[in-house]
């Protein structure tokens, strides 16, 4: 379902690129944190994009409307956030314009965005985490729940380190290419373990 993945990867990937460029993102930081952490209801209410019409069967009840709810499961929350994501991207792009990055291709920014939200979504759907829990704990709890090996868990943490390198450059890797390799390996692992969004 590319219609769901592409807006998220594009928008959050772009904002990661903005962060790496050392531009202050104070104006959009609250919404950026909301969507990265999977707080879709808050994000929709802040950005105020249109909510698509959905038909949902849950707990023996069918609803048919275009209302986002705080207790929507993650996949529905992300689906409902799609128009808000597109609106948010347009607003951010107007503010920061095109950013050229010779270190990291846009596709890797997209993978980094999908990596974090995928892990958070699976951990949340299994009631493993609290709202706004840090990514270290999210990975640890999900790894334990899925019986991942220590080596597999370490690969996920290497992907997390790359995201941290984008947000707060502290020489987490000796080069951007080394970090890209770590992120690629981490994302391939979540695909192998069926931990992607869809």
Buried (B, 14 or more C-beta within 10 A) or exposed (E): EEEBBBBBBBBBBBBBBBBBEEEEBEEBEEBBBBBBBBBBBBBBBBBEBEBEEBEEEEEEEEEEEEEBBEEBBBBBBBBBBBBBBBBBBEBBBEEBEEEEBEEBEBEBBBBBBBBBBBBBBBBBEEEBBEEEBEBEEBBBBBBEEBEBEEEBBEBBBBBBBBBBBBEEEEEBBEEBEBBBBBBBBBBEBBEEBEBBBE
